[in-house]
Amino acid sequence: MNVWLVGATVLLGGLVPCGAVAARAAELDALAALQLAGAIVTVALLLLAEGFHRSAYFILPLALPPLSFLGTLIFVRYFEREL
Amino acid sequence: MSAAVWTLVWLAVALELAGCLGLLVARSVFDRLHFVSAVATVGPFAVATAILLEEGWTTAGIDALVASVLLLILSATATHATARVAHLRLHGSRGRPRPARGER
């Protein structure tokens, strides 16, 4: 294991607080936790792609931010309609 | 691997984990969104810089930089949209507290 893979493994531990907030807090707080989880996973995917030395794996961290953004906007739209 | 790359990777990991702990201990949604913004700006650029130092201006380095820029722009926009809905829920559309359901 190199420093990239160890860093990605440690970083994925950050998903635990995000999951705790998403499960227990109010819905907008849970949405903030979901956004944070998207950012964490993007960085972890960057570290994993570099750790495995496969340039094809860099497609995943490129695709995740737009998809996470779209998911957040759908939730925001849904919450806005409730107002 | 240079010491700069090692430092940047662990700096990014530490900052991201600090943001996660901040999300856990923050009380209001606005405080939590503040930590989301911090995580989406500093950490990805530290990792992208580390990859650029390691690989140079190759496909991997440029992809990492583009992913960081995407995360910076899109996460800031999503955070703004979430904060706007939270503000509307708290204060209504004109800055006044929203009346209770059924109340004029």
N, CA and C atoms of all chains as a GROMACS GRO file, in nm:
protein
  561
    1MET      N    1   0.085  -0.121   0.000
    1MET     CA    2   0.000   0.000   0.000
    1MET      C    3   0.088   0.124   0.000
    2ASN      N    4   0.055   0.218  -0.086
    2ASN     CA    5   0.129   0.344  -0.089
    2ASN      C    6   0.050   0.451  -0.014
    3VAL      N    7   0.106   0.573  -0.010
    3VAL     CA    8   0.044   0.679   0.070
    3VAL      C    9  -0.092   0.719   0.014
    4TRP      N   10  -0.112   0.704  -0.117
    4TRP     CA   11  -0.241   0.740  -0.178
    4TRP      C   12  -0.351   0.647  -0.130
    5LEU      N   13  -0.321   0.517  -0.129
    5LEU     CA   14  -0.423   0.420  -0.089
    5LEU      C   15  -0.451   0.429   0.062
    6VAL      N   16  -0.347   0.451   0.141
    6VAL     CA   17  -0.368   0.466   0.285
    6VAL      C   18  -0.451   0.592   0.312
    7GLY      N   19  -0.418   0.700   0.242
    7GLY     CA   20  -0.494   0.825   0.259
    7GLY      C   21  -0.640   0.808   0.221
    8ALA      N   22  -0.665   0.736   0.110
    8ALA     CA   23  -0.804   0.713   0.068
    8ALA      C   24  -0.879   0.630   0.171
    9THR      N   25  -0.811   0.530   0.226
    9THR     CA   26  -0.877   0.445   0.327
    9THR      C   27  -0.911   0.524   0.452
   10VAL      N   28  -0.816   0.607   0.496
   10VAL     CA   29  -0.843   0.690   0.615
   10VAL      C   30  -0.955   0.789   0.585
   11LEU      N   31  -0.951   0.845   0.464
   11LEU     CA   32  -1.051   0.946   0.428
   11LEU      C   33  -1.192   0.888   0.426
   12LEU      N   34  -1.205   0.764   0.384
   12LEU     CA   35  -1.339   0.704   0.378
   12LEU      C   36  -1.400   0.690   0.518
   13GLY      N   37  -1.317   0.695   0.622
   13GLY     CA   38  -1.372   0.697   0.758
   13GLY      C   39  -1.454   0.823   0.786
   14GLY      N   40  -1.431   0.926   0.706
   14GLY     CA   41  -1.510   1.049   0.721
   14GLY      C   42  -1.655   1.033   0.681
   15LEU      N   43  -1.686   0.922   0.616
   15LEU     CA   44  -1.827   0.900   0.579
   15LEU      C   45  -1.913   0.863   0.699
   16VAL      N   46  -1.848   0.818   0.805
   16VAL     CA   47  -1.926   0.777   0.925
   16VAL      C   48  -1.998   0.897   0.987
   17PRO      N   49  -1.928   1.012   1.014
   17PRO     CA   50  -2.003   1.128   1.066
   17PRO      C   51  -2.111   1.175   0.970
   18CYS      N   52  -2.084   1.168   0.839
   18CYS     CA   53  -2.186   1.210   0.741
   18CYS      C   54  -2.309   1.120   0.752
   19GLY      N   55  -2.287   0.991   0.764
   19GLY     CA   56  -2.399   0.899   0.778
   19GLY      C   57  -2.476   0.922   0.906
   20ALA      N   58  -2.403   0.952   1.015
   20ALA     CA   59  -2.470   0.977   1.143
   20ALA      C   60  -2.559   1.100   1.135
   21VAL      N   61  -2.507   1.208   1.073
   21VAL     CA   62  -2.587   1.330   1.060
   21VAL      C   63  -2.705   1.306   0.967
   22ALA      N   64  -2.681   1.235   0.856
   22ALA     CA   65  -2.789   1.209   0.761
   22ALA      C   66  -2.900   1.126   0.823
   23ALA      N   67  -2.864   1.038   0.915
   23ALA     CA   68  -2.964   0.949   0.975
   23ALA      C   69  -3.041   1.016   1.088
   24ARG      N   70  -2.977   1.108   1.159
   24ARG     CA   71  -3.037   1.158   1.282
   24ARG      C   72  -3.084   1.302   1.277
   25ALA      N   73  -3.027   1.385   1.188
   25ALA     CA   74  -3.058   1.528   1.190
   25ALA      C   75  -3.179   1.558   1.101
   26ALA      N   76  -3.216   1.687   1.096
   26ALA     CA   77  -3.328   1.729   1.012
   26ALA      C   78  -3.292   1.714   0.865
   27GLU      N   79  -3.393   1.731   0.778
   27GLU     CA   80  -3.372   1.696   0.638
   27GLU      C   81  -3.270   1.786   0.567
   28LEU      N   82  -3.270   1.917   0.597
   28LEU     CA   83  -3.172   2.005   0.533
   28LEU      C   84  -3.031   1.978   0.586
   29ASP      N   85  -3.020   1.944   0.714
   29ASP     CA   86  -2.889   1.904   0.768
   29ASP      C   87  -2.843   1.774   0.702
   30ALA      N   88  -2.937   1.685   0.678
   30ALA     CA   89  -2.902   1.560   0.610
   30ALA      C   90  -2.856   1.587   0.468
   31LEU      N   91  -2.917   1.687   0.403
   31LEU     CA   92  -2.875   1.722   0.268
   31LEU      C   93  -2.732   1.779   0.270
   32ALA      N   94  -2.701   1.859   0.372
   32ALA     CA   95  -2.564   1.910   0.386
   32ALA      C   96  -2.466   1.794   0.405
   33ALA      N   97  -2.506   1.693   0.483
   33ALA     CA   98  -2.421   1.575   0.504
   33ALA      C   99  -2.402   1.499   0.373
   34LEU      N  100  -2.508   1.494   0.292
   34LEU     CA  101  -2.497   1.426   0.162
   34LEU      C  102  -2.398   1.499   0.071
   35GLN      N  103  -2.405   1.633   0.071
   35GLN     CA  104  -2.310   1.711  -0.010
   35GLN      C  105  -2.167   1.685   0.036
   36LEU      N  106  -2.148   1.684   0.167
   36LEU     CA  107  -2.013   1.661   0.221
   36LEU      C  108  -1.964   1.522   0.183
   37ALA      N  109  -2.054   1.423   0.189
   37ALA     CA  110  -2.014   1.287   0.151
   37ALA      C  111  -1.973   1.282   0.004
   38GLY      N  112  -2.042   1.356  -0.082
   38GLY     CA  113  -2.003   1.360  -0.223
   38GLY      C  114  -1.863   1.416  -0.242
   39ALA      N  115  -1.831   1.523  -0.168
   39ALA     CA  116  -1.696   1.582  -0.179
   39ALA      C  117  -1.591   1.485  -0.126
   40ILE      N  118  -1.622   1.417  -0.014
   40ILE     CA  119  -1.526   1.322   0.044
   40ILE      C  120  -1.499   1.208  -0.054
   41VAL      N  121  -1.606   1.154  -0.112
   41VAL     CA  122  -1.588   1.040  -0.203
   41VAL      C  123  -1.512   1.082  -0.328
   42THR      N  124  -1.536   1.205  -0.376
   42THR     CA  125  -1.460   1.254  -0.492
   42THR      C  126  -1.311   1.256  -0.464
   43VAL      N  127  -1.273   1.310  -0.349
   43VAL     CA  128  -1.131   1.316  -0.314
   43VAL      C  129  -1.076   1.174  -0.293
   44ALA      N  130  -1.155   1.087  -0.232
   44ALA     CA  131  -1.110   0.949  -0.213
   44ALA      C  132  -1.089   0.880  -0.347
   45LEU      N  133  -1.177   0.906  -0.444
   45LEU     CA  134  -1.161   0.846  -0.577
   45LEU      C  135  -1.036   0.899  -0.648
   46LEU      N  136  -1.006   1.028  -0.628
   46LEU     CA  137  -0.881   1.084  -0.683
   46LEU      C  138  -0.760   1.011  -0.625
   47LEU      N  139  -0.762   0.992  -0.493
   47LEU     CA  140  -0.650   0.926  -0.427
   47LEU      C  141  -0.638   0.780  -0.473
   48LEU      N  142  -0.752   0.712  -0.487
   48LEU     CA  143  -0.749   0.572  -0.530
   48LEU      C  144  -0.698   0.559  -0.672
   49ALA      N  145  -0.743   0.650  -0.761
   49ALA     CA  146  -0.698   0.644  -0.900
   49ALA      C  147  -0.547   0.663  -0.909
   50GLU      N  148  -0.494   0.756  -0.832
   50GLU     CA  149  -0.350   0.778  -0.834
   50GLU      C  150  -0.278   0.661  -0.765
   51GLY      N  151  -0.338   0.607  -0.662
   51GLY     CA  152  -0.276   0.495  -0.590
   51GLY      C  153  -0.265   0.370  -0.674
   52PHE      N  154  -0.364   0.346  -0.760
   52PHE     CA  155  -0.360   0.227  -0.846
   52PHE      C  156  -0.285   0.251  -0.977
   53HIS      N  157  -0.244   0.376  -1.003
   53HIS     CA  158  -0.172   0.413  -1.125
   53HIS      C  159  -0.250   0.375  -1.251
   54ARG      N  160  -0.379   0.400  -1.249
   54ARG     CA  161  -0.462   0.375  -1.368
   54ARG      C  162  -0.526   0.507  -1.407
   55SER      N  163  -0.487   0.560  -1.522
   55SER     CA  164  -0.543   0.689  -1.562
   55SER      C  165  -0.691   0.677  -1.596
   56ALA      N  166  -0.737   0.557  -1.635
   56ALA     CA  167  -0.880   0.540  -1.667
   56ALA      C  168  -0.967   0.559  -1.545
   57TYR      N  169  -0.913   0.532  -1.427
   57TYR     CA  170  -0.992   0.548  -1.304
   57TYR      C  171  -1.024   0.693  -1.274
   58PHE      N  172  -0.955   0.788  -1.339
   58PHE     CA  173  -0.982   0.930  -1.312
   58PHE      C  174  -1.115   0.975  -1.372
   59ILE      N  175  -1.180   0.888  -1.450
   59ILE     CA  176  -1.312   0.922  -1.502
   59ILE      C  177  -1.413   0.934  -1.386
   60LEU      N  178  -1.398   0.848  -1.286
   60LEU     CA  179  -1.496   0.846  -1.176
   60LEU      C  180  -1.499   0.977  -1.097
   61PRO      N  181  -1.382   1.029  -1.050
   61PRO     CA  182  -1.390   1.159  -0.980
   61PRO      C  183  -1.430   1.274  -1.071
   62LEU      N  184  -1.418   1.255  -1.203
   62LEU     CA  185  -1.467   1.360  -1.293
   62LEU      C  186  -1.619   1.354  -1.306
   63ALA      N  187  -1.676   1.234  -1.297
   63ALA     CA  188  -1.820   1.219  -1.317
   63ALA      C  189  -1.899   1.244  -1.190
   64LEU      N  190  -1.839   1.221  -1.075
   64LEU     CA  191  -1.916   1.229  -0.950
   64LEU      C  192  -1.962   1.371  -0.913
   65PRO      N  193  -1.879   1.476  -0.924
   65PRO     CA  194  -1.929   1.609  -0.884
   65PRO      C  195  -2.054   1.655  -0.959
   66PRO      N  196  -2.063   1.640  -1.094
   66PRO     CA  197  -2.190   1.680  -1.158
   66PRO      C  198  -2.308   1.597  -1.113
   67LEU      N  199  -2.286   1.466  -1.094
   67LEU     CA  200  -2.399   1.382  -1.052
   67LEU      C  201  -2.444   1.416  -0.910
   68SER      N  202  -2.347   1.441  -0.823
   68SER     CA  203  -2.381   1.479  -0.686
   68SER      C  204  -2.453   1.614  -0.684
   69PHE      N  205  -2.409   1.704  -0.772
   69PHE     CA  206  -2.474   1.835  -0.782
   69PHE      C  207  -2.619   1.820  -0.828
   70LEU      N  208  -2.641   1.735  -0.928
   70LEU     CA  209  -2.779   1.715  -0.977
   70LEU      C  210  -2.866   1.654  -0.867
   71GLY      N  211  -2.813   1.559  -0.794
   71GLY     CA  212  -2.890   1.499  -0.685
   71GLY      C  213  -2.927   1.602  -0.579
   72THR      N  214  -2.832   1.687  -0.546
   72THR     CA  215  -2.860   1.792  -0.447
   72THR      C  216  -2.968   1.887  -0.498
   73LEU      N  217  -2.959   1.924  -0.625
   73LEU     CA  218  -3.059   2.017  -0.679
   73LEU      C  219  -3.198   1.955  -0.679
   74ILE      N  220  -3.206   1.826  -0.705
   74ILE     CA  221  -3.338   1.760  -0.702
   74ILE      C  222  -3.397   1.767  -0.560
   75PHE      N  223  -3.314   1.739  -0.460
   75PHE     CA  224  -3.362   1.748  -0.322
   75PHE      C  225  -3.401   1.892  -0.287
   76VAL      N  226  -3.319   1.989  -0.331
   76VAL     CA  227  -3.349   2.130  -0.301
   76VAL      C  228  -3.481   2.170  -0.363
   77ARG      N  229  -3.503   2.126  -0.486
   77ARG     CA  230  -3.629   2.157  -0.555
   77ARG      C  231  -3.748   2.095  -0.480
   78TYR      N  232  -3.729   1.974  -0.434
   78TYR     CA  233  -3.834   1.905  -0.360
   78TYR      C  234  -3.865   1.978  -0.229
   79PHE      N  235  -3.760   2.021  -0.157
   79PHE     CA  236  -3.782   2.091  -0.032
   79PHE      C  237  -3.844   2.229  -0.056
   80GLU      N  238  -3.808   2.290  -0.168
   80GLU     CA  239  -3.862   2.423  -0.199
   80GLU      C  240  -4.011   2.415  -0.229
   81ARG      N  241  -4.053   2.306  -0.292
   81ARG     CA  242  -4.196   2.291  -0.323
   81ARG      C  243  -4.278   2.270  -0.198
   82GLU      N  244  -4.214   2.225  -0.091
   82GLU     CA  245  -4.287   2.205   0.034
   82GLU      C  246  -4.319   2.337   0.103
   83LEU      N  247  -4.249   2.446   0.063
   83LEU     CA  248  -4.269   2.574   0.132
   83LEU      C  249  -4.406   2.633   0.102
   84MET      N  250   0.881   0.937  -0.406
   84MET     CA  251   0.777   1.036  -0.369
   84MET      C  252   0.840   1.144  -0.282
   85SER      N  253   0.812   1.269  -0.319
   85SER     CA  254   0.875   1.379  -0.245
   85SER      C  255   0.800   1.408  -0.114
   86ALA      N  256   0.868   1.481  -0.029
   86ALA     CA  257   0.804   1.516   0.099
   86ALA      C  258   0.685   1.609   0.077
   87ALA      N  259   0.692   1.690  -0.029
   87ALA     CA  260   0.581   1.782  -0.057
   87ALA      C  261   0.453   1.706  -0.091
   88VAL      N  262   0.468   1.600  -0.171
   88VAL     CA  263   0.352   1.519  -0.209
   88VAL      C  264   0.293   1.453  -0.084
   89TRP      N  265   0.380   1.395  -0.004
   89TRP     CA  266   0.336   1.328   0.120
   89TRP      C  267   0.261   1.428   0.210
   90THR      N  268   0.320   1.547   0.224
   90THR     CA  269   0.257   1.650   0.310
   90THR      C  270   0.122   1.693   0.256
   91LEU      N  271   0.114   1.713   0.124
   91LEU     CA  272  -0.013   1.758   0.065
   91LEU      C  273  -0.122   1.653   0.081
   92VAL      N  274  -0.087   1.527   0.062
   92VAL     CA  275  -0.189   1.421   0.075
   92VAL      C  276  -0.242   1.417   0.217
   93TRP      N  277  -0.153   1.417   0.314
   93TRP     CA  278  -0.201   1.406   0.453
   93TRP      C  279  -0.266   1.535   0.501
   94LEU      N  280  -0.222   1.649   0.446
   94LEU     CA  281  -0.291   1.775   0.478
   94LEU      C  282  -0.436   1.770   0.428
   95ALA      N  283  -0.453   1.719   0.305
   95ALA     CA  284  -0.588   1.710   0.250
   95ALA      C  285  -0.675   1.615   0.332
   96VAL      N  286  -0.618   1.500   0.368
   96VAL     CA  287  -0.696   1.402   0.446
   96VAL      C  288  -0.735   1.462   0.581
   97ALA      N  289  -0.639   1.531   0.645
   97ALA     CA  290  -0.668   1.591   0.776
   97ALA      C  291  -0.776   1.699   0.765
   98LEU      N  292  -0.768   1.781   0.660
   98LEU     CA  293  -0.868   1.887   0.644
   98LEU      C  294  -1.007   1.829   0.618
   99GLU      N  295  -1.012   1.723   0.536
   99GLU     CA  296  -1.142   1.662   0.506
   99GLU      C  297  -1.202   1.598   0.632
  100LEU      N  298  -1.119   1.532   0.709
  100LEU     CA  299  -1.171   1.470   0.832
  100LEU      C  300  -1.213   1.576   0.934
  101ALA      N  301  -1.139   1.688   0.938
  101ALA     CA  302  -1.179   1.797   1.028
  101ALA      C  303  -1.315   1.854   0.987
  102GLY      N  304  -1.337   1.864   0.856
  102GLY     CA  305  -1.467   1.910   0.808
  102GLY      C  306  -1.579   1.814   0.847
  103CYS      N  307  -1.551   1.684   0.841
  103CYS     CA  308  -1.651   1.584   0.880
  103CYS      C  309  -1.684   1.597   1.029
  104LEU      N  310  -1.581   1.616   1.110
  104LEU     CA  311  -1.607   1.634   1.254
  104LEU      C  312  -1.685   1.764   1.278
  105GLY      N  313  -1.651   1.868   1.202
  105GLY     CA  314  -1.725   1.993   1.214
  105GLY      C  315  -1.872   1.976   1.180
  106LEU      N  316  -1.898   1.897   1.076
  106LEU     CA  317  -2.038   1.868   1.040
  106LEU      C  318  -2.110   1.800   1.156
  107LEU      N  319  -2.038   1.714   1.225
  107LEU     CA  320  -2.100   1.637   1.333
  107LEU      C  321  -2.131   1.725   1.454
  108VAL      N  322  -2.044   1.820   1.486
  108VAL     CA  323  -2.063   1.899   1.608
  108VAL      C  324  -2.141   2.028   1.584
  109ALA      N  325  -2.155   2.071   1.457
  109ALA     CA  326  -2.228   2.196   1.430
  109ALA      C  327  -2.375   2.180   1.465
  110ARG      N  328  -2.436   2.292   1.502
  110ARG     CA  329  -2.575   2.286   1.549
  110ARG      C  330  -2.676   2.324   1.442
  111SER      N  331  -2.648   2.430   1.366
  111SER     CA  332  -2.747   2.475   1.268
  111SER      C  333  -2.706   2.430   1.127
  112VAL      N  334  -2.801   2.436   1.036
  112VAL     CA  335  -2.774   2.394   0.898
  112VAL      C  336  -2.673   2.488   0.832
  113PHE      N  337  -2.674   2.616   0.870
  113PHE     CA  338  -2.581   2.711   0.809
  113PHE      C  339  -2.437   2.680   0.854
  114ASP      N  340  -2.421   2.644   0.981
  114ASP     CA  341  -2.287   2.605   1.027
  114ASP      C  342  -2.240   2.480   0.954
  115ARG      N  343  -2.331   2.388   0.933
  115ARG     CA  344  -2.293   2.264   0.863
  115ARG      C  345  -2.255   2.294   0.718
  116LEU      N  346  -2.329   2.384   0.654
  116LEU     CA  347  -2.296   2.418   0.515
  116LEU      C  348  -2.160   2.488   0.506
  117HIS      N  349  -2.123   2.560   0.611
  117HIS     CA  350  -1.991   2.623   0.614
  117HIS      C  351  -1.882   2.516   0.605
  118PHE      N  352  -1.898   2.407   0.678
  118PHE     CA  353  -1.798   2.300   0.674
  118PHE      C  354  -1.800   2.229   0.540
  119VAL      N  355  -1.919   2.217   0.478
  119VAL     CA  356  -1.926   2.156   0.345
  119VAL      C  357  -1.842   2.238   0.245
  120SER      N  358  -1.855   2.371   0.252
  120SER     CA  359  -1.779   2.457   0.160
  120SER      C  360  -1.629   2.441   0.182
  121ALA      N  361  -1.589   2.434   0.308
  121ALA     CA  362  -1.445   2.423   0.338
  121ALA      C  363  -1.389   2.291   0.284
  122VAL      N  364  -1.466   2.184   0.300
  122VAL     CA  365  -1.418   2.053   0.254
  122VAL      C  366  -1.407   2.049   0.102
  123ALA      N  367  -1.501   2.116   0.033
  123ALA     CA  368  -1.502   2.109  -0.113
  123ALA      C  369  -1.402   2.204  -0.179
  124THR      N  370  -1.336   2.289  -0.104
  124THR     CA  371  -1.244   2.383  -0.167
  124THR      C  372  -1.098   2.346  -0.144
  125VAL      N  373  -1.058   2.330  -0.019
  125VAL     CA  374  -0.914   2.318   0.012
  125VAL      C  375  -0.862   2.177  -0.019
  126GLY      N  376  -0.934   2.074   0.031
  126GLY     CA  377  -0.885   1.938   0.019
  126GLY      C  378  -0.863   1.891  -0.124
  127PRO      N  379  -0.962   1.905  -0.213
  127PRO     CA  380  -0.942   1.859  -0.350
  127PRO      C  381  -0.824   1.926  -0.420
  128PHE      N  382  -0.803   2.055  -0.394
  128PHE     CA  383  -0.691   2.123  -0.460
  128PHE      C  384  -0.557   2.076  -0.405
  129ALA      N  385  -0.554   2.042  -0.276
  129ALA     CA  386  -0.430   1.987  -0.220
  129ALA      C  387  -0.397   1.853  -0.285
  130VAL      N  388  -0.500   1.769  -0.303
  130VAL     CA  389  -0.477   1.639  -0.368
  130VAL      C  390  -0.439   1.658  -0.515
  131ALA      N  391  -0.507   1.750  -0.584
  131ALA     CA  392  -0.474   1.774  -0.725
  131ALA      C  393  -0.331   1.826  -0.739
  132THR      N  394  -0.288   1.913  -0.648
  132THR     CA  395  -0.151   1.963  -0.652
  132THR      C  396  -0.051   1.849  -0.628
  133ALA      N  397  -0.085   1.760  -0.534
  133ALA     CA  398   0.003   1.645  -0.507
  133ALA      C  399   0.014   1.556  -0.631
  134ILE      N  400  -0.100   1.533  -0.698
  134ILE     CA  401  -0.097   1.448  -0.819
  134ILE      C  402  -0.018   1.517  -0.930
  135LEU      N  403  -0.034   1.649  -0.943
  135LEU     CA  404   0.042   1.723  -1.045
  135LEU      C  405   0.192   1.717  -1.016
  136LEU      N  406   0.228   1.727  -0.887
  136LEU     CA  407   0.370   1.718  -0.852
  136LEU      C  408   0.425   1.579  -0.881
  137GLU      N  409   0.342   1.478  -0.860
  137GLU     CA  410   0.388   1.340  -0.880
  137GLU      C  411   0.393   1.302  -1.028
  138GLU      N  412   0.288   1.341  -1.102
  138GLU     CA  413   0.274   1.295  -1.240
  138GLU      C  414   0.314   1.399  -1.343
  139GLY      N  415   0.313   1.526  -1.305
  139GLY     CA  416   0.334   1.633  -1.404
  139GLY      C  417   0.205   1.660  -1.480
  140TRP      N  418   0.218   1.734  -1.591
  140TRP     CA  419   0.099   1.772  -1.669
  140TRP      C  420   0.060   1.658  -1.763
  141THR      N  421   0.025   1.545  -1.705
  141THR     CA  422  -0.023   1.430  -1.783
  141THR      C  423  -0.176   1.427  -1.776
  142THR      N  424  -0.234   1.324  -1.836
  142THR     CA  425  -0.380   1.309  -1.831
  142THR      C  426  -0.429   1.299  -1.687
  143ALA      N  427  -0.356   1.225  -1.605
  143ALA     CA  428  -0.398   1.207  -1.466
  143ALA      C  429  -0.396   1.340  -1.391
  144GLY      N  430  -0.289   1.416  -1.409
  144GLY     CA  431  -0.279   1.545  -1.340
  144GLY      C  432  -0.386   1.643  -1.383
  145ILE      N  433  -0.409   1.649  -1.513
  145ILE     CA  434  -0.511   1.743  -1.564
  145ILE      C  435  -0.650   1.698  -1.520
  146ASP      N  436  -0.676   1.568  -1.524
  146ASP     CA  437  -0.806   1.517  -1.477
  146ASP      C  438  -0.829   1.553  -1.330
  147ALA      N  439  -0.725   1.539  -1.249
  147ALA     CA  440  -0.739   1.572  -1.106
  147ALA      C  441  -0.769   1.721  -1.088
  148LEU      N  442  -0.702   1.804  -1.168
  148LEU     CA  443  -0.726   1.948  -1.158
  148LEU      C  444  -0.868   1.984  -1.202
  149VAL      N  445  -0.913   1.922  -1.311
  149VAL     CA  446  -1.049   1.949  -1.360
  149VAL      C  447  -1.153   1.902  -1.258
  150ALA      N  448  -1.130   1.786  -1.198
  150ALA     CA  449  -1.224   1.736  -1.096
  150ALA      C  450  -1.231   1.833  -0.978
  151SER      N  451  -1.117   1.889  -0.940
  151SER     CA  452  -1.116   1.984  -0.828
  151SER      C  453  -1.191   2.112  -0.863
  152VAL      N  454  -1.171   2.161  -0.985
  152VAL     CA  455  -1.241   2.283  -1.028
  152VAL      C  456  -1.392   2.257  -1.034
  153LEU      N  457  -1.430   2.139  -1.090
  153LEU     CA  458  -1.573   2.104  -1.094
  153LEU      C  459  -1.633   2.100  -0.954
  154LEU      N  460  -1.559   2.037  -0.863
  154LEU     CA  461  -1.609   2.027  -0.725
  154LEU      C  462  -1.622   2.164  -0.662
  155LEU      N  463  -1.525   2.251  -0.690
  155LEU     CA  464  -1.529   2.386  -0.633
  155LEU      C  465  -1.653   2.461  -0.680
  156ILE      N  466  -1.678   2.460  -0.811
  156ILE     CA  467  -1.789   2.539  -0.866
  156ILE      C  468  -1.924   2.478  -0.829
  157LEU      N  469  -1.938   2.348  -0.853
  157LEU     CA  470  -2.069   2.284  -0.833
  157LEU      C  471  -2.106   2.274  -0.686
  158SER      N  472  -2.008   2.248  -0.601
  158SER     CA  473  -2.039   2.238  -0.458
  158SER      C  474  -2.079   2.374  -0.401
  159ALA      N  475  -2.012   2.480  -0.447
  159ALA     CA  476  -2.050   2.614  -0.400
  159ALA      C  477  -2.192   2.648  -0.443
  160THR      N  478  -2.227   2.610  -0.567
  160THR     CA  479  -2.363   2.638  -0.616
  160THR      C  480  -2.466   2.558  -0.538
  161ALA      N  481  -2.439   2.431  -0.515
  161ALA     CA  482  -2.534   2.348  -0.439
  161ALA      C  483  -2.546   2.398  -0.295
  162THR      N  484  -2.435   2.441  -0.237
  162THR     CA  485  -2.440   2.493  -0.100
  162THR      C  486  -2.526   2.619  -0.094
  163HIS      N  487  -2.510   2.704  -0.195
  163HIS     CA  488  -2.591   2.826  -0.199
  163HIS      C  489  -2.740   2.792  -0.211
  164ALA      N  490  -2.773   2.695  -0.296
  164ALA     CA  491  -2.914   2.658  -0.313
  164ALA      C  492  -2.971   2.601  -0.184
  165THR      N  493  -2.893   2.519  -0.116
  165THR     CA  494  -2.940   2.462   0.011
  165THR      C  495  -2.959   2.570   0.116
  166ALA      N  496  -2.862   2.662   0.124
  166ALA     CA  497  -2.873   2.771   0.222
  166ALA      C  498  -2.994   2.860   0.191
  167ARG      N  499  -3.024   2.878   0.062
  167ARG     CA  500  -3.140   2.960   0.025
  167ARG      C  501  -3.270   2.895   0.074
  168VAL      N  502  -3.283   2.764   0.054
  168VAL     CA  503  -3.404   2.696   0.102
  168VAL      C  504  -3.412   2.702   0.254
  169ALA      N  505  -3.298   2.685   0.320
  169ALA     CA  506  -3.298   2.692   0.467
  169ALA      C  507  -3.338   2.831   0.514
  170HIS      N  508  -3.291   2.933   0.444
  170HIS     CA  509  -3.328   3.070   0.480
  170HIS      C  510  -3.476   3.094   0.457
  171LEU      N  511  -3.528   3.044   0.346
  171LEU     CA  512  -3.672   3.060   0.318
  171LEU      C  513  -3.756   2.989   0.425
  172ARG      N  514  -3.709   2.875   0.469
  172ARG     CA  515  -3.784   2.802   0.573
  172ARG      C  516  -3.784   2.880   0.704
  173LEU      N  517  -3.673   2.946   0.733
  173LEU     CA  518  -3.664   3.019   0.859
  173LEU      C  519  -3.738   3.151   0.855
  174HIS      N  520  -3.723   3.225   0.746
  174HIS     CA  521  -3.768   3.363   0.742
  174HIS      C  522  -3.877   3.392   0.641
  175GLY      N  523  -3.915   3.296   0.559
  175GLY     CA  524  -4.012   3.324   0.456
  175GLY      C  525  -3.946   3.397   0.340
  176SER      N  526  -4.026   3.436   0.240
  176SER     CA  527  -3.969   3.492   0.119
  176SER      C  528  -3.932   3.639   0.133
  177ARG      N  529  -3.981   3.709   0.235
  177ARG     CA  530  -3.953   3.853   0.245
  177ARG      C  531  -3.877   3.887   0.372
  178GLY      N  532  -3.810   3.791   0.428
  178GLY     CA  533  -3.730   3.820   0.545
  178GLY      C  534  -3.808   3.817   0.674
  179ARG      N  535  -3.941   3.795   0.665
  179ARG     CA  536  -4.022   3.785   0.787
  179ARG      C  537  -4.039   3.638   0.823
  180PRO      N  538  -4.061   3.609   0.951
  180PRO     CA  539  -4.088   3.470   0.988
  180PRO      C  540  -4.214   3.420   0.920
  181ARG      N  541  -4.212   3.295   0.874
  181ARG     CA  542  -4.327   3.240   0.804
  181ARG      C  543  -4.442   3.218   0.902
  182PRO      N  544  -4.566   3.251   0.861
  182PRO     CA  545  -4.679   3.221   0.949
  182PRO      C  546  -4.699   3.071   0.959
  183ALA      N  547  -4.756   3.030   1.071
  183ALA     CA  548  -4.783   2.888   1.088
  183ALA      C  549  -4.888   2.844   0.988
  184ARG      N  550  -4.896   2.714   0.963
  184ARG     CA  551  -4.990   2.661   0.866
  184ARG      C  552  -5.134   2.694   0.907
  185GLY      N  553  -5.212   2.751   0.816
  185GLY     CA  554  -5.350   2.788   0.846
  185GLY      C  555  -5.364   2.927   0.905
  186GLU      N  556  -5.251   2.994   0.933
  186GLU     CA  557  -5.254   3.128   0.993
  186GLU      C  558  -5.227   3.231   0.884
  187ARG      N  559  -5.299   3.342   0.883
  187ARG     CA  560  -5.279   3.447   0.783
  187ARG      C  561  -5.184   3.552   0.832
   0.00000   0.00000   0.00000
